[in-house]
Amino acid sequence: MSKKVFKAAVAAVCLLQFGQVAQADEIMDQVFETAQPYMHHSCSSVLDTFGEDEAKVAEIVRLMAMVSLYNRQIDILAAIPDEQDRADLKDEFVEELEDSCDDDAGMLLAGAVDLAVKETMEAFD
């Protein structure tokens, strides 16, 4: 897995938005619908398909992270009230996602993102 591509892509992910978006079921219905066409991608296939478009990879990761946070009922603003800690959270998420995808490039990206969300939140408990 290209760390450069994932770091650039995930840098665009704002975990603060996830906490806010995860509160609104109507918005999440749209997120689920938008994410659905990408749910079959693995860590490697998303890069094979969209690797030249870092913004698209970031969008896909962001959608899957929103789904994961919503399913886990995590409100980032409530769980991590300190702004500096939220900045650190993003770095931890990137590292966890890279680790998951490096360990198994064939893993579904949605699963890798969910695992990264889980591991990241556990690191901040």
C-alpha positions in Angstrom: 0.0 0.0 0.0 1.4 3.4 -0.9 1.9 5.3 2.2 2.3 8.5 0.2 -1.1 8.1 -1.4 -2.9 7.1 1.8 -1.2 9.9 3.8 -2.2 12.5 1.2 -5.7 11.0 0.9 -6.4 10.6 4.6 -5.0 14.1 5.3 -8.1 15.4 3.7 -10.3 13.4 6.1 -11.6 15.6 8.9 -12.7 13.5 11.8 -14.5 16.4 13.3 -17.0 16.3 10.5 -17.6 12.6 11.2 -18.8 13.4 14.8 -21.1 16.1 13.5 -22.4 14.1 10.6 -22.9 11.0 12.6 -25.7 12.8 14.5 -28.0 13.2 11.6 -29.7 10.0 10.3 -31.0 11.8 7.2 -27.5 12.8 6.2 -26.2 9.3 7.0 -28.7 7.8 4.6 -27.1 9.8 1.9 -23.6 8.8 3.0 -24.6 5.1 2.9 -26.0 5.5 -0.6 -22.9 7.4 -1.7 -20.5 4.9 -0.1 -22.3 1.8 -1.4 -20.6 1.7 -4.9 -17.1 1.5 -3.2 -17.9 -1.1 -0.6 -16.5 -3.9 -2.8 -13.0 -2.3 -3.0 -10.0 -3.7 -1.1 -7.1 -1.6 0.1 -5.2 -2.4 -3.1 -8.1 -2.2 -5.6 -9.1 1.3 -4.5 -5.5 2.4 -5.3 -5.5 0.4 -8.5 -8.7 2.1 -9.6 -8.4 5.6 -8.1 -4.8 5.9 -7.1 -4.1 8.7 -9.5 -6.9 10.7 -8.0 -5.9 11.4 -4.4 -9.0 13.4 -3.8 -11.2 10.5 -4.8 -9.3 8.1 -2.5 -9.7 10.6 0.3 -13.5 10.9 -0.4 -13.9 7.1 -0.3 -11.9 6.8 2.9 -13.9 9.7 4.4 -17.2 8.0 3.5 -16.2 4.7 5.0 -14.9 6.4 8.1 -18.3 8.2 8.5 -20.1 4.9 8.2 -17.8 3.2 10.7 -18.2 6.0 13.3 -22.0 6.1 12.8 -22.2 2.3 13.2 -20.1 2.4 16.3 -22.1 5.4 17.6 -19.0 7.5 18.1 -19.3 11.3 18.4 -15.8 12.6 17.9 -16.5 15.9 19.5 -18.0 14.3 22.6 -15.4 11.5 22.8 -12.3 13.8 22.2 -13.2 17.3 23.4 -9.6 18.6 23.3 -8.7 20.2 19.9 -5.1 19.1 20.0 -6.1 15.5 20.8 -8.4 15.6 17.8 -5.5 16.6 15.6 -3.5 13.7 17.1 -6.4 11.4 16.4 -6.1 12.0 12.7 -2.5 11.0 12.7 -3.3 7.9 14.7 -6.1 7.0 12.2 -3.7 7.4 9.3 -1.2 5.1 11.0 -3.8 2.5 11.9 -5.2 2.5 8.4 -1.8 2.1 6.8 -1.0 -0.8 9.2 -4.3 -2.6 8.4 -3.8 -2.2 4.6 -0.1 -3.1 4.8 -1.0 -6.3 6.8 -3.5 -7.4 4.2 -3.8 -5.4 0.9 -6.7 -7.7 -0.1 -8.8 -6.7 3.0 -11.9 -4.8 2.1 -11.2 -1.1 2.5 -14.4 -0.7 4.6 -13.1 -3.3 7.0 -9.6 -1.7 7.2 -11.2 1.7 7.8 -13.5 0.2 10.5 -10.5 -1.5 12.2 -8.5 1.7 12.0 -11.4 3.6 13.6 -11.7 1.0 16.4 -7.9 0.9 17.1 -7.7 4.7 17.0 -10.5 5.2 19.4 -9.1 2.6 21.8 -5.7 4.4 21.7 -7.6 7.6 22.9 -9.6 5.9 25.7 
